[in-house]
Each structure stands twice: as C-alpha cells, then as structure tokens.
Amino acid sequence: MSKVIVGMSGGVDSAVAALLLKNAGHEVIGVTLRTWLSDTGEEGRCCEMEDARRICEKLNIRYYPLNCRELFDEKVIRPFIDAYLDGFTPNPCIECNRYIKWERMLYYADVMEADFIATGHYSTIVRLPNGRYSVKKARYTAKDQTYMLYKLSQEQLSRTLMPLGDFSKEEVRDMAAASGLGVENKPDSQELCFVIDGDYADYIEKHTERSIPGTGAFIDKDGKVRGEHKGFIHYTIGQRKGLGIAAEAPLYVIDKDIEKNVVYLGAEEDLYADTLIADEVNWMSVEKLDRPKAVRAKTRYRQPEQKATVYPLPDGRIKVIFNEPQRAITVGQAVVMYDEDVVVGGGRIAEVISSAAKPEV
C-alpha cells in the first residue's frame, strides 16, 4: 500500500483520518505544521503538537513536528491584516490550506518519499471524466468543507486523500472512542487559530505598522449622519450589534468607504444584492470557462448553495449573477461554485453590485 503523510492537528478528525488509513494498510506518518504561537506560548488549535504526538503514539506511527511559523506569517497573517486595512473581509483559512498546509505537506512528502498526503477534512477527492480533479461535497452536508478547499491546485488534489468524506461527525467521534484515541470529546475549533479571542480589530491594531484610520461617520442611505464609528476595521457587512446607535428601526452595516472613512448604514433589505465580481479565480472541474455556465454558488461557508450563472470576463475575473438576491455578500470573502456536488471553481469577491444606492459624502 501507499506511504501517506497525514496532517495531525491534535483533534479528532485528523486522528480518525490517520486511523482509517492505517487500518486500510497504508504506511502512515503523522506531521504537525506549527504555524503560530501566541505571545504567551499558547499553540493554535490547528497545531496542538502534544495531543498530536500522543495520538500517533497510540496509533504506533511515526510523528514529526514541523516549523512553518515564518511562512505562515508571510502567506497568511500579513495578507490578512493588509486585506482588512484595505477594506476587505478575508478568509485566511482558505489561503492557509493552499499555501501552507498543502504546499508544506507535499514538500515533506517528497522528502520522505511518500505517495500521498491526507487530511481530516469532510470532503472527497474525485477525478472527473475530463481528467481533472475536484472536491466533492461531504455525504453529510452539515460538516461539508469544500468551500474552504476551492483554491487547491490540480497537483495538490492529485496527491491528496480525504478519508472522512462519507462519515458524519458523530461516526468519527464514535470511531475515535472505540479506538481509545482519547480525543472523541474534543470541541471543534470555531475561531482563527491566531486570533484566539475572536477580536480581529484588536489583533490588527497590535500587529501592524500601517496607519489605521480612527473614528469616522456613520451615514445612512439618505445621507444623514447617524453617529460616530470607532474605526472601520471594527465592522463587517451585515453587522447590527455593537453600533451604539438608537434608531426606530434596526440598522445594519451595508458598506464601507475606506478612503472617506465612512461606514454606511441601512435597513435589512439594503443588504441584498444579486451580482458580484470575483478575482483570483481558481478552476477545479474545468480548465477554464469560455462561456456562461449555470451553477449553484455560495458566498459564505455555512450558506446553502443558490442558483446562479457565472460569466467569464476578458481580464480573467468572473461575474456571478444569482437568480435571487443574496444577503450580505462581502468583499474579500469567497464565492464558490458547484455543479451538483462537485466544485467547479471559486474566487475572491472583489466587488458587489447592489441596488442600494449610497449617498455622496
């Protein structure tokens, strides 16, 4: 059987992925990519090395911790901070998957003469009749993680195994318990590994040398100043809580103008738009798109896919038009497109075309 490098986070999913591969007869080697360490020495939830080491000892497989902190800072943290300061709401886990986890694991797979790498993601790698590789949605959609994987390259996909695609989270926890791995009750990670308290704005303020604009105006769609915001990095599209504004009807953040340091407010209906432009496009199931294609697409990880049409643009970007308006489409997030259960491709949302007009300031 094949030699497989398994990315071990110290959690239940990667532990059971390693277990399944070993039981299938593969030679399994566990690795943990240390990507981040807090100022107090706390590890991120993606690289809890002592737990990963204990799991590998119980599985009787080799284990190697590997340092990737400088690369993680270069490829993930710095771009995350810069994107926020440029007015985007980035998804650093997507960047980490392609440029840290897969890139580094494949590098070490070559060093160790391994055939494949494997992860505990809830998805399945498929090879299509046209010869291309893609990711297929997990059998149990509540845990499907294909949205986070759309940026993987064909080379990366061709050398990846994902053994959890047909299992539910409950089944995975049961397998961990039955095998005595000791991680069946470990909670899932909910926040970014390097922002452990969830306060993105505070993290950015502490870790950038760039100038951060301070307070500015909250302005509604009629051009009325409704109050003072504490800095645009504290707000995301669709946000309602924490605005500090008394109003007869609920107000939401509907847009931000970084150059003018303005945060625009509106009603719930002002959050909806049906058209977006995306750049940094990565195609999976097709080599490229040269004509419009009907797809199902989503702009957030937990959002169900919605009917849409994707149009290729001459500059390599794409336009996606949804059949029905979508709530709180946000620049910097990803739009991921599906054909049935298979990812067609995706890109970074660069522009949202909304019917909600913003006043001149």
C-alpha positions as CSV (number, residue, x, y, z in Angstrom):
1,M,0.0,0.0,0.0
2,S,1.0,3.7,-0.3
3,K,3.0,5.8,2.1
4,V,0.9,8.6,3.4
5,I,1.7,11.8,5.3
6,V,-1.3,12.8,7.5
7,G,-1.6,16.4,8.8
8,M,-2.2,16.0,12.5
9,S,-3.8,18.9,14.3
10,G,-4.3,17.1,17.6
11,G,-8.1,17.0,17.0
12,V,-10.5,14.1,16.4
13,D,-10.8,14.5,12.7
14,S,-7.2,14.1,11.7
15,A,-6.8,11.4,14.3
16,V,-9.5,9.3,12.8
17,A,-8.2,10.0,9.2
18,A,-4.9,8.5,10.3
19,L,-6.6,5.6,11.9
20,L,-8.7,4.8,8.8
21,L,-5.6,5.0,6.5
22,K,-3.6,2.7,8.8
23,N,-6.4,0.2,9.1
24,A,-6.6,0.2,5.3
25,G,-3.0,-1.0,5.2
26,H,-1.1,2.3,4.3
27,E,2.2,3.2,5.9
28,V,1.1,6.3,7.8
29,I,3.3,9.1,9.1
30,G,1.9,12.0,11.2
31,V,3.1,15.5,10.9
32,T,2.0,18.7,12.6
33,L,2.8,22.1,10.9
34,R,3.4,24.6,13.7
35,T,2.1,27.7,12.1
36,W,1.6,30.1,15.1
37,L,2.5,30.6,18.7
38,S,1.0,33.3,20.9
39,D,3.0,35.8,22.9
40,T,2.3,33.6,26.0
41,G,3.4,30.4,24.3
42,E,-0.1,29.1,23.5
43,E,-0.5,27.0,20.4
44,G,-3.2,27.5,17.8
45,R,-6.0,24.9,17.5
46,C,-4.6,23.7,14.2
47,C,-1.2,22.7,15.7
48,E,-1.6,21.2,19.2
49,M,1.6,19.2,19.0
50,E,1.4,17.3,22.3
51,D,-2.0,15.9,21.6
52,A,-0.9,15.0,18.0
53,R,2.1,13.2,19.4
54,R,0.0,11.2,21.9
55,I,-2.4,10.2,19.1
56,C,0.5,9.0,16.9
57,E,2.0,7.0,19.8
58,K,-1.4,5.3,20.3
59,L,-1.6,4.5,16.6
60,N,2.1,3.4,16.6
61,I,3.0,5.6,13.7
62,R,6.0,7.9,13.2
63,Y,5.4,11.6,14.1
64,Y,7.2,14.8,13.1
65,P,6.5,18.4,14.2
66,L,7.5,20.8,11.5
67,N,8.0,24.5,11.9
68,C,6.2,26.8,9.4
69,R,5.8,30.0,11.5
70,E,7.7,32.3,9.3
71,L,5.9,31.1,6.1
72,F,2.6,31.3,7.9
73,D,3.3,34.9,8.9
74,E,4.3,35.8,5.3
75,K,1.5,34.0,3.5
76,V,-1.4,34.2,5.9
77,I,-1.1,36.7,8.7
78,R,0.4,39.7,6.8
79,P,-2.1,39.3,3.9
80,F,-5.0,39.0,6.4
81,I,-4.0,42.3,8.1
82,D,-3.4,44.1,4.9
83,A,-6.7,43.0,3.4
84,Y,-8.6,44.2,6.5
85,L,-6.9,47.6,6.3
86,D,-7.8,47.8,2.6
87,G,-11.5,47.3,3.4
88,F,-11.8,43.5,2.6
89,T,-13.0,40.8,5.0
90,P,-10.6,38.0,4.2
91,N,-10.8,34.3,4.8
92,P,-7.3,33.3,5.9
93,C,-8.1,29.6,6.3
94,I,-8.5,29.3,2.6
95,E,-5.1,30.8,2.0
96,C,-3.5,28.6,4.7
97,N,-4.9,25.4,3.1
98,R,-3.3,26.0,-0.3
99,Y,-0.1,27.9,0.6
100,I,0.8,26.4,3.9
101,K,-0.8,23.0,4.7
102,W,-0.8,21.5,1.2
103,E,2.4,23.2,0.0
104,R,4.4,22.2,3.0
105,M,3.0,18.7,3.4
106,L,3.6,17.9,-0.2
107,Y,7.2,19.2,0.2
108,Y,7.8,16.9,3.2
109,A,6.0,14.1,1.4
110,D,8.7,14.3,-1.3
111,V,11.4,14.5,1.3
112,M,10.0,11.3,3.0
113,E,9.3,9.6,-0.4
114,A,5.6,9.4,0.4
115,D,3.0,9.0,-2.3
116,F,0.1,11.0,-0.8
117,I,-0.8,13.5,1.9
118,A,-4.1,13.2,3.8
119,T,-6.2,15.5,6.0
120,G,-9.3,15.2,8.2
121,H,-11.4,17.5,6.0
122,Y,-15.0,16.4,5.4
123,S,-14.9,16.1,1.6
124,T,-13.9,13.7,-1.1
125,I,-11.3,14.0,-3.9
126,V,-12.8,13.0,-7.3
127,R,-11.2,12.6,-10.7
128,L,-13.7,13.6,-13.4
129,P,-14.2,12.1,-16.9
130,N,-12.3,15.1,-18.4
131,G,-9.2,14.1,-16.3
132,R,-9.4,17.0,-13.9
133,Y,-9.5,16.7,-10.1
134,S,-12.0,18.4,-7.9
135,V,-13.5,18.2,-4.4
136,K,-16.9,16.6,-3.8
137,K,-19.2,17.7,-1.0
138,A,-19.3,15.5,2.1
139,R,-22.1,13.0,2.3
140,Y,-23.3,14.8,5.5
141,T,-23.6,18.4,4.3
142,A,-23.7,19.8,7.9
143,K,-19.9,19.3,8.0
144,D,-19.0,19.8,4.4
145,Q,-15.7,21.7,4.0
146,T,-15.4,22.1,0.2
147,Y,-15.9,25.9,0.4
148,M,-12.6,26.1,2.3
149,L,-10.8,24.0,-0.3
150,Y,-11.6,25.6,-3.6
151,K,-8.1,27.1,-4.1
152,L,-6.3,23.8,-4.2
153,S,-4.3,23.2,-7.4
154,Q,-4.6,20.1,-9.7
155,E,-1.2,18.9,-8.5
156,Q,-2.3,19.2,-4.8
157,L,-5.6,17.4,-5.4
158,S,-4.0,14.6,-7.4
159,R,-1.8,13.7,-4.4
160,T,-4.4,14.1,-1.6
161,L,-6.6,11.6,0.3
162,M,-9.6,12.6,2.4
163,P,-11.0,9.6,4.2
164,L,-13.7,11.3,6.1
165,G,-16.0,12.4,3.2
166,D,-18.6,9.7,3.8
167,F,-18.8,9.9,7.6
168,S,-20.8,12.1,10.0
169,K,-19.1,13.9,12.9
170,E,-20.9,11.5,15.3
171,E,-19.5,8.5,13.5
172,V,-16.0,10.0,13.6
173,R,-16.2,10.6,17.3
174,D,-17.5,7.1,17.9
175,M,-14.6,5.6,15.9
176,A,-12.1,7.7,18.0
177,A,-13.7,6.5,21.2
178,A,-13.8,2.8,20.1
179,S,-10.1,3.0,19.3
180,G,-9.1,4.6,22.5
181,L,-7.6,7.7,20.9
182,G,-8.8,9.9,23.8
183,V,-9.9,12.9,21.6
184,E,-13.5,11.9,20.9
185,N,-14.9,14.8,23.1
186,K,-12.5,17.5,21.9
187,P,-14.5,20.5,20.7
188,D,-14.2,21.8,17.2
189,S,-12.2,25.0,16.6
190,Q,-14.5,28.0,15.9
191,E,-12.1,30.9,15.5
192,L,-9.0,31.8,13.6
193,C,-6.0,30.0,15.1
194,F,-4.1,33.2,15.5
195,V,-7.0,35.3,16.9
196,I,-7.9,33.2,19.9
197,D,-10.3,35.7,21.4
198,G,-12.1,36.5,18.2
199,D,-11.3,40.2,18.3
200,Y,-9.9,40.8,14.8
201,A,-9.7,44.6,15.2
202,D,-7.7,44.4,18.4
203,Y,-5.3,41.8,16.8
204,I,-4.8,44.0,13.7
205,E,-4.1,47.1,15.8
206,K,-1.4,45.2,17.8
207,H,0.3,43.6,14.8
208,T,0.6,46.2,12.1
209,E,2.9,49.1,11.5
210,R,0.4,50.6,9.0
211,S,-1.6,53.7,9.9
212,I,-5.1,52.8,11.0
213,P,-7.8,55.4,10.4
214,G,-9.6,56.3,13.6
215,T,-13.2,57.4,14.2
216,G,-15.5,58.5,11.3
217,A,-19.1,59.0,10.4
218,F,-21.9,56.5,10.3
219,I,-24.1,57.6,7.4
220,D,-27.5,56.2,6.3
221,K,-28.7,55.9,2.8
222,D,-30.4,59.2,2.9
223,G,-27.1,60.9,3.6
224,K,-27.8,61.6,7.3
225,V,-25.0,61.3,9.8
226,R,-26.2,58.8,12.4
227,G,-23.3,58.8,14.7
228,E,-19.6,58.2,15.0
229,H,-17.9,54.8,14.4
230,K,-14.8,53.8,16.2
231,G,-12.8,52.7,13.1
232,F,-13.9,50.8,10.0
233,I,-11.9,47.6,10.9
234,H,-14.4,47.1,13.8
235,Y,-17.3,46.5,11.4
236,T,-18.4,43.9,8.9
237,I,-21.2,43.8,6.3
238,G,-24.5,42.8,7.8
239,Q,-23.4,43.7,11.3
240,R,-26.3,45.0,13.6
241,K,-25.0,44.7,17.1
242,G,-22.4,47.0,18.6
243,L,-23.2,50.1,16.5
244,G,-24.2,52.2,19.5
245,I,-27.0,53.9,17.6
246,A,-30.5,54.4,18.8
247,A,-33.0,54.1,15.9
248,E,-36.7,53.5,15.4
249,A,-35.9,50.6,13.1
250,P,-32.9,48.2,13.1
251,L,-29.8,49.5,11.2
252,Y,-27.2,47.3,9.6
253,V,-23.7,47.9,8.1
254,I,-24.3,47.8,4.4
255,D,-21.0,49.1,3.0
256,K,-17.7,50.8,4.0
257,D,-15.7,53.5,2.2
258,I,-12.2,53.3,3.3
259,E,-10.9,56.4,1.5
260,K,-13.6,58.6,3.1
261,N,-13.5,56.6,6.4
262,V,-17.3,56.2,6.3
263,V,-19.4,53.3,7.4
264,Y,-22.8,53.2,5.6
265,L,-25.9,52.0,7.4
266,G,-29.2,50.8,6.0
267,A,-32.2,48.6,6.5
268,E,-32.3,44.8,6.2
269,E,-33.4,45.0,2.6
270,D,-30.4,47.1,1.7
271,L,-28.1,44.1,2.4
272,Y,-29.3,42.2,-0.6
273,A,-27.6,42.0,-4.0
274,D,-27.7,39.6,-6.9
275,T,-24.4,40.3,-8.7
276,L,-20.7,40.2,-7.8
277,I,-17.4,40.3,-9.5
278,A,-14.6,37.9,-8.3
279,D,-10.9,37.8,-9.0
280,E,-8.1,35.4,-8.1
281,V,-10.2,32.7,-9.7
282,N,-9.2,29.0,-9.4
283,W,-10.9,26.4,-11.6
284,M,-11.2,22.8,-10.5
285,S,-13.6,20.8,-12.6
286,V,-12.9,22.8,-15.7
287,E,-9.6,24.1,-17.1
288,K,-11.2,27.5,-17.9
289,L,-14.6,29.0,-18.6
290,D,-15.2,30.5,-22.1
291,R,-18.9,30.8,-21.9
292,P,-21.7,31.4,-19.3
293,K,-22.4,28.5,-17.1
294,A,-25.4,27.7,-14.8
295,V,-24.1,26.8,-11.3
296,R,-25.1,26.7,-7.7
297,A,-23.0,29.1,-5.7
298,K,-22.5,30.4,-2.2
299,T,-20.6,33.3,-0.7
300,R,-20.3,32.1,2.9
301,Y,-19.1,28.8,4.4
302,R,-22.4,27.9,6.1
303,Q,-24.7,29.2,3.4
304,P,-26.7,26.7,1.3
305,E,-25.8,27.0,-2.4
306,Q,-28.1,29.1,-4.6
307,K,-28.9,29.0,-8.3
308,A,-26.7,31.4,-10.3
309,T,-24.9,31.9,-13.6
310,V,-21.2,32.6,-13.9
311,Y,-19.9,34.7,-16.8
312,P,-16.2,34.8,-17.7
313,L,-14.7,38.3,-18.1
314,P,-11.9,39.3,-20.5
315,D,-9.4,40.1,-17.7
316,G,-9.7,36.6,-16.1
317,R,-12.2,37.7,-13.5
318,I,-15.8,36.4,-13.3
319,K,-19.2,37.9,-12.9
320,V,-21.7,35.8,-10.9
321,I,-25.4,36.7,-11.1
322,F,-27.7,34.9,-8.6
323,N,-31.3,34.0,-9.6
324,E,-32.4,35.6,-6.3
325,P,-30.7,38.4,-4.3
326,Q,-28.3,37.2,-1.6
327,R,-27.9,38.7,1.9
328,A,-24.6,40.5,2.9
329,I,-22.3,39.5,0.1
330,T,-18.9,40.7,1.4
331,V,-15.8,41.8,-0.5
332,G,-12.8,39.6,0.5
333,Q,-14.9,36.5,1.1
334,A,-15.0,33.7,-1.4
335,V,-17.7,32.8,-3.9
336,V,-17.6,29.0,-4.6
337,M,-19.5,27.4,-7.5
338,Y,-20.8,23.9,-7.7
339,D,-22.1,21.5,-10.4
340,E,-24.3,19.1,-8.5
341,D,-21.9,18.1,-5.5
342,V,-18.6,18.9,-7.3
343,V,-16.8,22.2,-7.0
344,V,-16.4,24.0,-10.4
345,G,-14.2,26.7,-9.0
346,G,-14.2,29.8,-6.9
347,G,-12.7,33.3,-6.5
348,R,-12.3,36.2,-4.1
349,I,-15.2,38.6,-4.1
350,A,-13.8,41.9,-5.3
351,E,-17.0,43.9,-5.9
352,V,-20.6,43.7,-5.0
353,I,-23.2,45.3,-7.3
354,S,-26.1,46.4,-5.1
355,S,-29.3,48.2,-5.9
356,A,-28.9,50.1,-2.6
357,A,-27.6,53.5,-3.6
358,K,-25.2,55.2,-1.3
359,P,-25.3,59.0,-0.9
360,E,-22.5,61.3,-1.8
361,V,-20.4,62.4,1.1
